[in-house]
Amino acid sequence: MSNTKIVVLRSKEVITAAIFVGIAVIVLFVLLGFLFTGKNDSKTTAQSNGDQKYEAGVYTKELTIGDSVVNLQLSLDEDRVKAVEFVNLSESVETMYPLMQPTVEKLSRQLAAGKTMEEIVVSEDTQYTEKILVETVSEMLKEHTKN
């Protein structure tokens, strides 16, 4: 008098159940990943507050190019460079030196991405323009680095 039961499963039901279980496992891993990476970010933020490198603010320096004077603006947070840009760049300077604006934008992107001045990639096409800008930004960073 054994109560043997025979279970018949359709392949569609098995495949559907396997897909839902797989999706549930993936969602679980993603949620756990978000939870644990969020905790690590808050720890590194707390550690970086003790490692303040710069005096936060917006600083401007005059740069002489040929007969023209342009203002280079450096925006700093306490731990990173936010942006480098020209302020009040005249049309005559843009016309005479067409590589200035794209070069400063490239430099700004690299610094905002967290690169140091030593890690800046200088292209051969704009090496002289970049050299002048990198030297000027380096001087500004030295002036506004916390001791």
C-alpha positions in Angstrom: 0.0 0.0 0.0 2.5 2.5 -1.0 1.4 5.9 -2.1 3.6 6.3 -5.2 2.9 9.4 -7.1 4.0 10.1 -10.5 4.7 13.8 -11.4 4.6 14.8 -15.1 6.2 18.2 -15.9 5.9 19.9 -19.2 9.1 21.2 -20.6 7.6 24.7 -21.0 6.8 24.9 -17.3 10.4 23.7 -16.4 12.0 26.3 -18.7 9.7 29.1 -17.5 10.5 28.3 -13.9 14.2 28.1 -14.6 14.1 31.5 -16.3 12.3 33.1 -13.3 14.7 31.6 -10.9 17.7 32.9 -13.0 16.2 36.4 -13.1 15.6 36.3 -9.3 19.3 35.3 -8.7 20.6 38.1 -11.0 18.4 40.7 -9.3 19.6 39.5 -5.9 23.3 39.8 -6.9 22.7 43.3 -8.3 21.0 44.5 -5.1 23.7 43.0 -3.0 26.3 44.7 -5.2 24.7 48.1 -4.8 24.5 47.7 -1.0 28.1 46.8 -0.5 29.6 49.3 -3.0 27.6 52.1 -1.4 29.1 51.3 2.0 32.7 51.4 0.5 32.1 54.7 -1.2 31.0 56.4 2.0 34.2 55.1 3.7 36.4 56.4 1.0 34.6 59.7 1.1 35.2 60.0 4.8 38.9 59.1 4.3 39.3 61.6 1.4 38.0 64.4 3.6 41.1 64.0 5.8 43.2 64.1 2.6 42.2 67.5 1.4 44.7 68.5 -1.3 43.6 71.9 -2.6 42.0 75.1 -1.3 38.6 74.9 -2.8 37.6 77.8 -5.0 37.8 79.3 -8.5 41.2 80.9 -9.4 42.2 82.9 -12.5 45.6 83.6 -13.9 46.6 85.8 -16.8 48.4 84.1 -19.7 50.2 86.1 -22.4 49.9 84.6 -25.8 51.6 86.7 -28.5 50.3 90.2 -28.0 47.1 89.1 -26.3 46.3 88.4 -22.7 43.9 85.6 -21.9 42.5 84.5 -18.5 42.8 80.9 -17.6 40.3 79.8 -14.9 40.9 76.8 -12.6 38.0 75.4 -10.5 39.1 73.3 -7.5 37.3 71.1 -5.0 39.2 70.2 -1.8 40.3 66.9 -3.4 40.2 67.3 -7.1 40.3 69.6 -10.1 36.7 70.4 -11.3 37.4 72.3 -14.5 39.9 74.4 -16.5 38.6 77.0 -18.9 39.2 80.3 -20.6 37.3 83.3 -19.3 36.5 86.1 -21.7 38.4 84.6 -24.6 38.2 87.2 -27.4 37.3 86.3 -31.0 40.6 87.6 -32.2 42.5 85.2 -30.0 40.3 82.3 -31.0 40.9 83.2 -34.6 44.7 83.5 -34.3 45.0 80.5 -32.0 42.3 78.0 -33.0 43.8 75.1 -31.0 43.6 77.0 -27.7 39.9 76.2 -26.8 39.9 72.5 -27.8 43.2 72.0 -26.0 42.0 73.5 -22.7 38.8 71.4 -23.0 40.9 68.3 -23.4 43.1 69.2 -20.5 40.1 70.0 -18.3 38.5 66.6 -19.1 41.7 64.7 -18.2 42.1 66.6 -14.9 38.4 66.2 -14.0 38.8 62.5 -14.6 41.3 62.4 -11.8 44.6 62.4 -13.6 47.6 64.1 -12.1 49.6 66.7 -14.0 52.3 64.0 -14.6 49.7 61.7 -16.2 48.4 64.2 -18.7 48.6 62.9 -22.2 50.0 65.5 -24.7 49.3 64.9 -28.3 51.9 65.8 -31.0 49.4 68.0 -32.9 49.0 70.5 -30.0 52.2 69.8 -27.9 53.3 73.4 -27.7 49.9 74.8 -26.8 49.4 72.0 -24.3 52.9 72.6 -22.8 52.0 76.2 -22.1 48.7 75.3 -20.6 50.0 72.4 -18.5 52.8 74.6 -17.1 50.3 77.4 -16.2 47.9 75.0 -14.5 50.7 73.3 -12.7 51.8 76.7 -11.3 48.2 77.4 -10.2 47.9 74.0 -8.5 51.1 74.6 -6.6 49.9 78.0 -5.4 46.6 76.5 -4.1 47.8 73.2 -2.7 47.3 72.8 1.1 50.4 72.2 3.1 
